[in-house]
Amino acid sequence: MATNSVEDRLSSEISSATDQHESSYFQRKKRRLHADQRARLTYQKILAERKAEKEKRQLEREKRQQVLEEHASIKRRMNKALSKKSRRGQPNLNAQIEVLLVKIEKRMEKS
């Protein structure tokens, strides 16, 4: 009986050792990629990088466009206020003073 249990233990250890060896062999084999798989992975990585760069450029472009649009609208508003005339064709000084006031307030906010 004692020899039977020792033999069982030895056989189980041997089988587990061979199983571990075989499983580690297959794991290493699975980890190795073929040339076409490596090429496909590198290509997908490059595509992902390009897509990220493209999205980043698009966001920067939209931001820049928004800033330009805001600047243009401010200039239009100021130009319209400065070009106001009275009934007799004289410049409207009240509008010009408003424009100057807005400029001074902006400077005060910045500093």
Backbone bond lengths (Angstrom), bond angles and torsions (degrees), N, CA, C in turn:
res aa  C-N    CA-C-N  psi(-1)  N-CA   C-N-CA  omega(-1)  CA-C   N-CA-C  phi
1 M - - - 1.435 - - 1.522 110.65 -
2 A 1.341 115.73 -43.30 1.456 120.07 -179.43 1.519 110.43 -66.79
3 T 1.296 117.45 -37.89 1.463 120.01 179.74 1.514 110.72 -69.44
4 N 1.305 115.94 -33.23 1.465 120.63 179.76 1.526 110.52 -64.93
5 S 1.327 117.19 -42.69 1.464 120.29 -179.63 1.528 110.79 -69.60
6 V 1.338 117.50 -35.18 1.465 121.11 177.95 1.523 109.18 -66.62
7 E 1.327 115.80 -42.57 1.463 119.69 179.01 1.527 110.69 -64.29
8 D 1.318 116.22 -40.35 1.465 120.05 178.35 1.527 110.65 -62.42
9 R 1.334 114.73 -43.06 1.460 119.27 -179.59 1.531 110.45 -64.18
10 L 1.336 116.98 -45.04 1.461 121.00 179.83 1.528 110.98 -63.05
11 S 1.304 116.44 -44.02 1.469 119.43 -179.26 1.527 110.80 -66.01
12 S 1.332 116.19 -36.86 1.466 118.53 178.58 1.531 110.48 -68.95
13 E 1.354 117.38 -37.72 1.462 120.41 177.82 1.523 110.68 -64.90
14 I 1.319 116.34 -42.60 1.466 120.88 179.84 1.524 110.20 -64.51
15 S 1.322 116.16 -45.04 1.467 119.16 -179.30 1.523 110.74 -66.08
16 S 1.336 117.21 -38.41 1.463 119.24 179.00 1.525 110.52 -68.01
17 A 1.337 117.04 -36.49 1.463 120.25 178.53 1.523 110.22 -65.36
18 T 1.321 117.31 -42.48 1.468 119.50 179.03 1.523 110.47 -69.00
19 D 1.330 116.80 -36.54 1.466 119.96 177.22 1.526 110.49 -62.99
20 Q 1.344 115.73 -42.41 1.461 119.27 179.20 1.521 110.33 -64.86
21 H 1.345 116.31 -41.09 1.456 119.95 179.15 1.524 110.41 -63.02
22 E 1.336 116.26 -46.28 1.461 120.14 179.81 1.523 111.33 -65.29
23 S 1.321 116.70 -41.76 1.456 119.10 -178.29 1.530 110.39 -67.30
24 S 1.343 117.70 -39.84 1.465 118.84 178.51 1.528 109.83 -67.48
25 Y 1.329 117.69 -34.83 1.461 121.12 177.25 1.524 110.17 -62.80
26 F 1.319 116.30 -45.93 1.461 119.45 -179.47 1.529 111.46 -68.86
27 Q 1.331 116.40 -34.13 1.465 118.84 177.43 1.523 110.38 -65.08
28 R 1.344 116.66 -42.59 1.466 119.29 177.75 1.518 110.42 -63.98
29 K 1.320 115.61 -39.66 1.455 119.67 -178.98 1.526 110.21 -66.10
30 K 1.336 117.06 -38.76 1.461 120.54 178.57 1.525 110.64 -67.38
31 R 1.340 116.37 -35.42 1.460 119.61 -178.65 1.521 111.48 -66.27
32 R 1.330 117.21 -34.58 1.456 120.24 179.65 1.517 108.97 -68.65
33 L 1.305 115.15 131.98 1.455 119.96 179.80 1.519 109.31 -106.38
34 H 1.290 114.87 147.64 1.452 119.39 175.57 1.518 108.97 -76.43
35 A 1.310 115.53 166.70 1.467 120.54 -175.63 1.522 111.10 -60.78
36 D 1.322 117.40 -42.11 1.466 119.06 -179.00 1.529 111.41 -67.92
37 Q 1.332 117.33 -34.40 1.466 120.07 176.96 1.525 110.68 -67.63
38 R 1.347 116.76 -42.30 1.467 119.70 177.15 1.520 110.45 -62.40
39 A 1.325 116.36 -42.90 1.464 120.30 179.81 1.526 110.36 -63.00
40 R 1.328 116.99 -42.35 1.464 120.88 179.25 1.532 110.63 -62.55
41 L 1.332 116.85 -42.85 1.466 120.57 179.26 1.526 111.66 -64.64
42 T 1.327 116.80 -43.24 1.470 118.76 178.94 1.519 110.42 -66.01
43 Y 1.319 117.29 -37.81 1.467 120.43 178.46 1.527 110.54 -64.56
44 Q 1.327 117.02 -42.63 1.466 120.06 178.10 1.523 110.92 -64.30
45 K 1.321 116.66 -37.28 1.464 120.84 177.83 1.529 110.07 -64.55
46 I 1.326 116.74 -43.73 1.465 121.11 178.54 1.523 110.14 -63.14
47 L 1.329 117.17 -42.85 1.468 120.50 178.72 1.522 111.24 -61.51
48 A 1.321 116.86 -41.34 1.467 120.46 179.33 1.529 110.58 -64.04
49 E 1.336 116.79 -41.18 1.465 120.21 178.18 1.523 110.88 -63.66
50 R 1.329 115.97 -44.18 1.469 119.82 179.38 1.526 111.03 -61.75
51 K 1.321 116.18 -42.03 1.460 120.17 179.88 1.521 110.66 -63.21
52 A 1.330 116.69 -42.15 1.467 120.63 179.10 1.527 110.65 -63.66
53 E 1.336 116.92 -42.57 1.465 120.33 178.37 1.523 110.84 -64.00
54 K 1.322 116.38 -40.64 1.464 120.42 -179.61 1.529 110.66 -63.44
55 E 1.326 116.76 -43.71 1.469 120.35 178.28 1.524 110.92 -63.69
56 K 1.327 116.10 -39.46 1.466 120.30 179.06 1.529 110.28 -63.64
57 R 1.333 116.97 -45.50 1.473 120.28 178.19 1.514 110.93 -62.39
58 Q 1.332 117.23 -39.59 1.465 121.19 179.89 1.528 110.65 -62.97
59 L 1.327 117.01 -43.54 1.467 120.60 178.26 1.526 111.17 -63.03
60 E 1.336 116.52 -42.71 1.463 119.85 178.31 1.524 110.73 -63.04
61 R 1.324 116.12 -41.40 1.467 120.78 179.69 1.529 110.53 -62.72
62 E 1.331 116.77 -43.62 1.466 120.47 179.35 1.524 111.16 -64.40
63 K 1.336 116.39 -40.83 1.462 120.28 178.39 1.523 110.87 -62.01
64 R 1.329 115.16 -46.54 1.459 120.69 179.96 1.522 110.55 -61.85
65 Q 1.334 116.47 -41.78 1.465 121.34 179.23 1.529 110.57 -63.15
66 Q 1.306 117.32 -40.61 1.461 121.46 179.58 1.529 110.71 -64.64
67 V 1.328 117.03 -42.39 1.465 120.65 178.84 1.524 110.10 -63.46
68 L 1.334 116.77 -42.93 1.467 120.17 178.83 1.524 111.31 -63.43
69 E 1.314 116.30 -39.69 1.467 120.66 179.44 1.531 110.75 -64.26
70 E 1.326 116.58 -43.46 1.467 120.04 177.83 1.526 110.94 -61.88
71 H 1.323 115.81 -43.65 1.462 120.33 -179.90 1.530 110.58 -62.90
72 A 1.327 116.74 -42.75 1.465 120.63 179.93 1.524 110.92 -64.63
73 S 1.329 117.74 -40.02 1.467 119.34 -179.74 1.533 110.86 -66.94
74 I 1.320 116.76 -38.02 1.469 119.88 177.49 1.526 109.95 -64.14
75 K 1.325 116.51 -43.94 1.472 119.78 179.63 1.527 110.94 -62.83
76 R 1.338 116.32 -41.43 1.475 119.70 179.00 1.527 110.79 -61.38
77 R 1.332 115.43 -44.54 1.458 120.04 -179.61 1.536 111.03 -62.37
78 M 1.322 116.22 -44.40 1.466 120.42 179.48 1.526 111.03 -64.99
79 N 1.312 116.58 -43.45 1.469 120.67 -179.49 1.524 110.57 -63.84
80 K 1.328 115.94 -39.93 1.463 119.41 178.67 1.529 110.45 -63.91
81 A 1.333 116.83 -41.45 1.463 120.33 179.57 1.523 110.84 -66.77
82 L 1.324 117.23 -38.10 1.465 120.00 -178.94 1.525 112.40 -73.59
83 S 1.316 117.39 -26.00 1.467 119.57 -177.64 1.525 113.05 -90.00
84 K 1.327 117.85 2.87 1.467 120.23 178.61 1.524 109.78 -64.68
85 K 1.315 114.72 141.69 1.467 121.31 -179.89 1.524 109.22 -127.54
86 S 1.317 114.60 155.98 1.466 119.45 175.38 1.529 108.47 -81.18
87 R 1.346 116.07 -178.49 1.465 119.52 -179.86 1.525 111.70 -61.30
88 R 1.295 116.81 -32.07 1.463 120.62 -176.59 1.522 112.35 -90.59
89 G 1.338 117.95 3.26 1.458 120.76 176.51 1.514 114.18 93.99
90 Q 1.302 116.99 3.85 1.464 120.02 179.18 1.539 109.32 -82.54
91 P 1.352 117.49 149.56 1.471 119.44 177.76 1.520 111.37 -63.85
92 N 1.326 115.24 142.58 1.459 121.50 179.66 1.531 108.20 -83.33
93 L 1.316 117.00 104.11 1.461 121.29 -175.57 1.526 111.98 -70.08
94 N 1.324 116.67 -28.57 1.464 119.90 178.67 1.534 110.37 -61.74
95 A 1.337 117.08 -42.12 1.467 121.30 179.01 1.522 110.42 -66.28
96 Q 1.332 117.36 -38.69 1.462 120.46 179.52 1.529 110.92 -65.71
97 I 1.308 116.37 -38.49 1.463 120.05 178.11 1.532 110.23 -66.67
98 E 1.336 117.48 -36.91 1.473 121.00 176.28 1.528 110.44 -60.92
99 V 1.342 116.12 -42.19 1.466 120.41 179.30 1.525 109.66 -61.92
100 L 1.315 116.64 -46.11 1.465 120.60 179.00 1.532 111.31 -62.18
101 L 1.310 116.89 -39.24 1.464 121.20 178.60 1.531 111.04 -62.12
102 V 1.324 116.38 -42.76 1.473 120.70 178.92 1.525 109.86 -62.47
103 K 1.337 117.35 -42.70 1.466 120.61 179.59 1.525 111.09 -62.57
104 I 1.326 116.47 -43.27 1.465 120.40 -179.89 1.526 110.66 -64.66
105 E 1.334 117.44 -40.77 1.465 120.76 178.68 1.528 111.28 -63.13
106 K 1.325 116.87 -38.74 1.468 120.06 178.05 1.520 110.87 -63.76
107 R 1.321 116.58 -42.35 1.464 120.02 178.45 1.523 111.11 -62.62
108 M 1.325 116.07 -39.26 1.465 119.81 -179.82 1.532 110.68 -66.34
109 E 1.330 117.18 -35.18 1.470 120.81 178.21 1.524 110.73 -66.94
110 K 1.340 117.15 -39.53 1.464 120.80 -177.91 1.519 111.96 -67.22
111 S 1.317 116.42 -39.06 1.472 118.61 -177.04 1.506 112.60 -93.92
